[in-house]
């Protein structure tokens, strides 16, 4: 609006009586009118060009609002503070402390950055990881499933055949409600009533008496340990630590077989035990190790056969 002091008083009446005012009861988010998709396509088509030329073209785009034509705003799309270290490009994220590798970019599927040496606009697409496939490959290193509760497990570098069977749960379902044993039902009677065989449940309506045992109402907790499934690892030591809401109850399965695989079994399933490297020089005569069980054939001083060594004035 022009200064009213420089306007003829007769034209004051022609000025608008009111101006557009933003609603006070509405919430306006900053950046709502930021054309992200169009800017993304614009940067994608300019990759490989000098960043100064790209930014100069960006600030002259008519469809970009004036308040977003700054490096501070475009830095939400393009990482400008980059540097080289060990032959790799690093960037400073204004939302996180410290520097990060462009190859380890995790906040989105891809990103744009200005190369610190060529000063060109570069584009990095994040490679999608198939976590389900990677998990199967990790599990295959120590477990092979042969059937329900029948597995081949690798313990301390040795393959074993492990079998199990689920333990029957003590939970009873009555009229759609779950009950668990709560001990022996309490009996409330005097010395005159000691011959009465009846058992009275506590609270009367909430508890049930079955075969002389008191069963209490039970509601499964959200974070309670789940029973082991027929295809899950039967040994807790082999599994990695999981969150408390995904724990497994290893007491729900009883192991019925646990034996080491023979050489024929290993060949049949295409498996190999880890070879333990033994320190020292092995004896060709008895297979022992120098300084341990083969001190009679190998000299502990020079690690040679005693008939060939010159220690202690021999030969």
C-alpha positions in Angstrom: 0.0 0.0 0.0 1.3 3.5 -0.9 2.0 6.2 1.8 -1.2 8.1 2.5 0.8 11.3 2.9 1.5 11.3 -0.9 -2.0 10.5 -2.0 -4.6 13.1 -2.8 -7.3 13.4 -0.1 -10.0 13.0 -2.7 -8.7 9.5 -3.6 -8.7 8.3 0.0 -12.4 7.4 -0.4 -11.5 5.1 -3.2 -9.2 2.9 -1.0 -10.5 -0.5 0.1 -12.3 -0.3 3.4 -10.8 -3.6 4.7 -8.1 -6.0 3.8 -7.9 -9.8 3.8 -7.2 -11.0 7.3 -6.0 -14.6 8.2 -8.5 -16.5 10.3 -7.5 -16.6 13.9 -9.1 -20.0 14.6 -7.2 -21.8 11.8 -3.8 -23.5 12.2 -1.4 -22.6 9.4 1.7 -24.8 9.1 4.8 -23.2 7.8 6.0 -24.8 4.5 2.5 -26.0 3.5 2.8 -24.2 0.2 6.3 -25.5 -0.4 6.2 -27.3 -3.8 8.3 -30.3 -2.8 7.4 -32.6 -5.6 8.1 -30.1 -8.3 11.4 -29.1 -6.7 12.3 -32.8 -6.4 11.7 -33.3 -10.1 13.6 -30.1 -10.9 16.7 -31.2 -8.9 16.5 -34.7 -10.4 16.7 -33.3 -13.9 19.7 -31.1 -13.1 22.0 -33.7 -11.5 25.5 -33.5 -12.7 25.5 -29.8 -13.3 27.3 -27.2 -11.2 25.4 -26.3 -8.1 25.8 -22.5 -8.6 24.1 -22.8 -12.0 21.3 -24.9 -10.6 20.7 -22.6 -7.7 20.8 -19.5 -9.9 18.1 -21.2 -12.1 16.1 -22.2 -9.0 15.8 -18.6 -7.6 14.3 -17.4 -10.9 11.6 -20.1 -11.0 8.2 -18.4 -11.0 6.3 -21.3 -9.4 8.5 -21.2 -6.2 7.3 -18.7 -3.5 9.7 -15.9 -2.7 10.2 -16.9 0.9 11.6 -20.3 -0.2 14.2 -18.9 -2.7 17.1 -19.2 -0.2 19.9 -21.7 0.4 18.5 -22.2 3.9 15.2 -23.5 2.5 16.7 -25.5 -0.4 19.1 -27.2 2.1 16.1 -29.3 3.2 16.5 -31.1 -0.2 20.2 -30.7 -0.9 23.1 -31.2 1.6 25.5 -28.3 1.0 27.9 -28.8 3.9 29.9 -31.7 2.6 33.5 -32.8 2.8 35.8 -35.7 1.7 37.4 -38.1 4.0 39.0 -41.5 3.2 37.7 -41.1 -0.4 34.1 -40.9 0.7 31.6 -38.0 0.9 30.4 -36.9 4.3 27.8 -34.3 5.1 26.7 -32.3 8.2 23.1 -32.8 9.0 21.6 -29.7 10.6 19.0 -31.9 12.4 21.6 -34.3 13.9 24.9 -33.8 15.7 28.1 -34.8 13.9 28.9 -35.8 10.4 27.5 -38.8 8.4 28.3 -40.8 5.3 26.2 -40.2 2.3 26.2 -43.9 1.7 24.6 -44.5 5.1 21.8 -42.0 4.5 18.7 -43.4 6.3 16.3 -40.5 6.4 14.3 -41.3 3.2 14.9 -43.3 0.1 17.3 -40.9 -1.6 19.1 -37.5 -1.2 20.8 -34.8 -3.1 24.1 -33.3 -2.2 26.8 -30.9 -3.5 30.0 -32.7 -4.2 32.8 -31.1 -2.1 35.4 -31.4 -4.9 33.5 -31.0 -8.2 30.9 -28.6 -6.8 28.3 -30.4 -8.8 24.8 -31.5 -7.8 24.8 -35.3 -7.1 22.0 -37.7 -6.5 22.3 -40.8 -4.2 19.6 -43.4 -4.2 19.4 -45.6 -1.1 19.5 -49.4 -1.9 16.5 -51.1 -0.4 17.3 -53.9 2.0 15.3 -57.1 2.1 15.3 -57.6 5.8 13.3 -60.8 5.6 15.8 -62.3 3.2 18.8 -61.1 5.3 17.2 -62.6 8.5 16.8 -66.0 6.8 20.4 -66.0 5.7 21.5 -65.2 9.3 19.3 -68.0 10.8 20.6 -70.5 8.2 24.1 -70.0 9.7 23.1 -71.8 12.9 19.7 -73.5 12.3 18.1 -75.9 9.7 14.5 -76.9 10.2 13.7 -80.5 9.4 10.1 -80.6 10.8 7.9 -79.5 13.7 10.2 -79.2 16.8 12.9 -81.0 14.8 16.0 -79.0 13.9 19.7 -79.0 13.3 21.4 -76.4 15.5 25.0 -75.2 15.5 26.3 -74.9 19.1 29.8 -73.6 19.6 30.8 -74.5 16.0 29.4 -78.1 16.3 26.1 -79.2 14.6 23.6 -81.1 16.7 20.2 -82.7 16.0 17.6 -81.4 18.4 14.1 -82.6 18.9 11.4 -81.4 21.3 7.8 -81.6 22.1 5.4 -78.9 23.4 4.4 -79.1 27.1 0.7 -79.1 27.6 -0.5 -75.8 29.0 -2.3 -75.7 32.4 -4.7 -73.0 31.2 -8.3 -74.2 31.1 -11.1 -72.5 29.1 -14.5 -72.5 30.7 -17.3 -70.6 28.9 -14.8 -68.6 26.9 -12.9 -67.5 30.0 -9.3 -68.6 30.8 -8.3 -70.0 34.1 -4.9 -71.1 35.6 -4.1 -73.1 38.7 -3.8 -71.0 41.8 -2.8 -73.7 44.3 -5.0 -75.8 46.6 -8.4 -74.3 47.3 -8.6 -72.9 50.8 -11.0 -74.6 53.2 -12.8 -72.5 55.8 -14.3 -74.7 58.6 -14.0 -75.1 62.3 -12.8 -78.1 64.3 -16.4 -79.4 64.5 -16.6 -79.4 60.7 -13.3 -81.2 60.1 -15.0 -84.2 58.5 -16.8 -82.1 55.8 -15.0 -82.8 52.4 -16.4 -79.8 50.6 -13.9 -77.2 49.4 -15.0 -73.6 49.3 -13.5 -71.3 46.6 -12.2 -67.9 47.5 -14.5 -65.0 46.4 -17.0 -67.6 45.3 -17.8 -66.3 41.8 -14.4 -65.5 40.3 -12.6 -68.7 41.1 -13.3 -72.3 39.9 -12.5 -75.6 41.6 -11.5 -78.5 39.3 -10.2 -81.8 40.6 -9.7 -80.3 44.1 -7.5 -77.4 42.7 -8.3 -73.8 42.7 -8.2 -72.1 39.3 -8.0 -68.3 39.1 -9.1 -66.1 36.2 -6.3 -65.4 33.8 -5.9 -62.7 31.2 -2.9 -62.9 28.9 -0.6 -59.9 29.2 0.4 -58.0 26.0 4.1 -58.4 26.9 4.0 -61.9 28.2 6.4 -64.5 26.9 5.0 -66.4 24.0 5.3 -70.2 23.6 7.9 -71.5 21.1 6.5 -72.3 17.7 7.2 -75.5 15.8 9.6 -73.8 13.4 11.4 -71.5 16.0 14.8 -72.2 17.5 14.6 -74.5 20.5 17.7 -73.2 22.3 17.7 -69.7 23.8 21.5 -69.3 23.7 21.5 -69.2 19.9 18.9 -66.5 19.5 19.7 -62.9 19.7 18.3 -60.7 22.5 14.8 -59.6 21.5 12.5 -56.9 22.9 10.5 -57.7 26.0 7.3 -57.7 23.9 8.6 -60.4 21.6 10.1 -62.8 24.2 9.7 -66.6 24.0 9.0 -69.0 26.8 11.6 -71.7 26.4 10.0 -73.6 29.2 7.0 -74.4 26.9 9.0 -77.1 25.0 10.7 -80.2 26.4 13.8 -81.4 24.6 13.6 -85.1 23.8 16.8 -85.6 21.7 20.1 -83.8 21.6 23.0 -85.5 19.7 26.0 -84.5 17.7 25.8 -85.1 14.0 28.2 -87.7 12.6 30.3 -87.2 9.5 27.7 -89.0 7.4 24.9 -86.8 8.7 27.0 -83.7 8.0 27.6 -84.8 4.4 24.0 -85.7 4.0 22.8 -82.2 4.9 25.7 -80.4 3.4 27.0 -79.0 6.7 30.5 -78.5 8.2 31.7 -78.0 11.7 33.9 -75.1 12.4 37.5 -76.1 12.4 39.3 -75.0 15.6 42.8 -73.6 14.9 45.3 -75.1 17.3 48.4 -73.1 18.3 51.8 -74.5 17.8 53.5 -76.9 15.3 51.7 -80.3 14.8 53.8 -83.4 14.9 53.7 -85.5 11.8 54.4 -88.7 13.7 51.7 -88.6 16.4 49.6 -85.5 15.5 50.4 -83.8 18.8 51.3 -80.2 19.4 54.8 -79.0 20.3 55.1 -78.2 23.9 51.9 -80.2 24.9 51.6 -83.9 24.0 54.4 -84.2 21.5 57.4 -83.0 23.6 59.1 -86.3 22.8 59.2 -85.7 19.0 59.4 -81.9 18.6 61.9 -79.7 20.4 60.1 -76.9 22.3 63.0 -74.5 21.7 63.2 -74.5 18.0 60.0 -76.3 17.0 62.0 -78.9 15.0 62.1 -82.6 15.3 64.6 -83.7 17.9 66.7 -85.6 15.5 67.1 -82.4 13.4 67.5 -79.8 16.1 70.9 -78.5 17.3 69.8 -77.3 20.7 71.7 -78.3 23.9 74.8 -79.2 21.9 73.2 -82.0 19.8 74.9 -83.1 16.6 
